[in-house]
Amino acid sequence: VAKDLALQHLELGDRRVRILDKGRTQYFALHEKTGHLVTTERIDREQLCRPVQKCVLRCELMVEEKM
């Protein structure tokens, strides 16, 4: 994420970059030291997307400070 936004990983905190998941469980987070998008827990496809063939988890990235 830091690389895609052309920021140093330390700037993510300064600009208050955060992940917004719409569901009850937050599956993604930003790794503080690298700026990588990481999973926060194991994702069970069968549990989340049983009846559908295409399984998509959506999340939004919010940057509160100016870029």
N, C-alpha and C positions, 0 to 999 in steps of 0.2 A: 504494500500500500504506500509506504513512504517513497519508494522508487517511482511508482506510477504517478504520484502527486509531485514529484521532483522536490522532495523534502528530505532532510536528514532525519533519521529516526527520532532524535531528541526533539525535533520541532513538532512532532505529533502532539505531545503534551502541551506545548506552548500554544498551539492553535486549537486545542481542545477537540482533537479528532476522536470520534467514537463510533462504534458500531451500534446500529439500531436494529434489533430483531423484532418482528411484529408478533411472533408467537409468545407463549408463556415461557418457553425454554430458550435461553440464549446459547446458541450453538457456536458462535464465532466471537473472537476477540482480537485485539491487536497486541502482538508481543512487544512488550515495553522496550526491550534492548535492541530488537532488529527491525521493528516496524512491519513484520510479516503478519498476514492474516492467518490465524490458527483456529483450530476447533477447540472448544472448551470441554467437550466430552465426546464419547463415542456416539456416532450417528447410526442408528439402526434403520436402514432403508425399509425393511419389511414392516416395521412398526409404524413408520411415518407415512408410507406410500403404498400400502397393501394393494388397493384395487387399481392403481394406475401404473402404466408401464414407464412413463417418463416421470422421474422424481426430481423436483427442483426445490431447493431451499433458498429463500430470498432474504436478503438483509440490506440495510441501507448504511451508508457511510455519511456521517455528518461532520462538517468542519465549521466550527463556530466563529473562528477568527478569519479575517481577510486573507486571501491567497495572493 
